[in-house]
């Protein structure tokens, strides 16, 4: 077994075990700490996929800002050890994820994945150019053969092809900042 496979299985087992601990533990503080373990394991998966930028963003945004915000909110909450008491919203809290899972399974089964592979090849070519070379470092005679060589690099990919994930990340940061401000304001 290769070293990368061992690392993958360690990350996979630790992330699944920590995710189960997040869901099953009644102590909210320990569940939040296990959520940080899940975030770090996902960052490890990004490193294994040679997406170091996403790994750093994962650590900074999720394992840093979001996890600290959650732990800070927990510290300001009373009776953390008891966990959530059953209430009238519990059936809805079970029904919604079940419906969401059913919708995701339906979409995964019903989708023709071969069509998506053709579209993703062009996008993957653009990403590979940015990951392996800077556009300016490619000789002029080779630029005509490389898809996406008319672009100026990572900035163009973020603004054109990956604008939606880029904007979602910015909205998440904004929500974390607003949440932190709401938590620390004087009452």
N, C-alpha and C positions, 0 to 999 in steps of 0.2 A: 504494500500500500504506500502510495506516494505521500510526501509531507503535506501537500496541498489537500489531499483527501482527508488526512488526519485532522488538519485544521478545520476543514469544512464540517466534519462530523462533530468536532468539539463545539464549534459555533452553533450548529444545528441543534444538538442536544441541549446545550445551555440555553439557547433562545426559546426552545419549546418548553423546557422545564420552568424557566423564569416566567414565560407567558401563562403557563398553567398556574403558577404561584400567584401571579397578579389577579387572576380570575377567582381562584379558590380560597385565598387567605382572607380572613376576616379583619386582620389588623391592616388598616389602610396605609400606615406609614411603611410597613414592610413591603406591602404590595407596590407602593411607589418606588421603593428602592429596587425591587425586582424589575420594574418597568425600565429603570435606567440600565439594568443588565440587558434587557431586550434591545434597547436602543443601541447599546455598544456592540451587541452581536450583529445587528443589522449593519452597522458601520464596518464591522469585520467582513461581512459579505460583500460590501461595496469595494473594500480593498482587494478582496480576492478576484473581483471582476475588473480590476484595473481602473476603477472609478474613484480615484483618490480624492478628487474634488468633492464628490458626493459624500464620501466618508467623513471628510472634515466638516462639511455642512451638517451632516447627521449628528456628529459629536457636538458641534457648537450650538445648533438650534435645539435638537431634541434632548440629547443627554445633558446639555448645559442649560439653556434658557427654559425650555418647557418643563423639564424635570424639576428644576429649582423652583419654578412657579408652582408646580403641583405640590411639592414638599412644603413650600412656604404656606400655601393655602391649608394644607393638612395641619401644620403647626399652629395655625390660628383657629382651628376647629376644636370644639370641645368633644370629649368622650371618643377619642380616636380608637381606643381598644375595642369598643363594642361593635363597631362597624355599622352598616345600615340596617335599621330595623325594618321588618316587612311592612308594606303599606299598600294602598289601593292601586298604585301605579305599577306594582310588580308584574301583573299579567301582561300589561302593555310593554314593559321592559323585556319580557321574554318573547312576546309575539313579534316585535319589530326586528330583532336580529334573525329570527327564524325566517321571516318573510324576505329579509335582505339576503340571507344565505340561499333561499330557494331561487330568488331572482338571479343571483350570481351563478348558481349552478345551471340554470336555464340558459343564460347568455353564453356560458362556457361550452355547453353542449351544442347549442344551436348555431354558434358562429362558425363560418367557413374560414378556418385559420390559414388555408393556402393563399387566399387573396391578400391577407395581411402580410404574409412573408414577402410577396412581390413589392409591396409598398415600403416595407421596412428595409429592404436591401438598399434602396437609394438613400434613405436616411442614415443607415449604417455606414455607407461609403463616405458620407459627409462627416460623420463623427470620427471615423478612422483617420481621415485626413487631418483633422484638428488634433487628435490624440497623438499621432505619430510624427507629424511635421508641423512646423508653422507654415502658413500659406506663403509668406514672403520668402521662405527658404527653398521653395520648390523651383527648379529651373524653368524658364519660360517655355521651352520646348515640351516639357512634360505637363504643363498646366492644362492643356487642351484635353488630355486623356483622363484627368482625375475629376470625378464629379465634385462639384462644390468648390473648385479651385478659384472661382471668381470671387469668393467670399474672403473677408478679412480675418477669419478665425473664430475663436470662442465667443467673442462678443456678438458677432453676426448670428451664430447658432442660437445664443440665448435670446436674441431679439426676434428672430424669424421662426425657426423650427421648434424651439423649446420655450416659447413665450408663455404658454399656459402653466407649465410647472414652475417657471421663474416667478410668475405673478402669484401663484398659490403659495410659494415659499415666502414672498414678501408679505402677503396677507396674514400668514401664520405668525411671522415676526411682529406684525402690527397688533394682532390679537394678543400675543404674549405680553407686549408692552402695555397695552390697555388693561389687561388683566392684572398685571403687576401694579399699575397705578391705582386701580380700584381697590386692590388688597391693602395697599399701604396708606391710603388717604385717611385723614382723621375723621372720626365720626362725631 
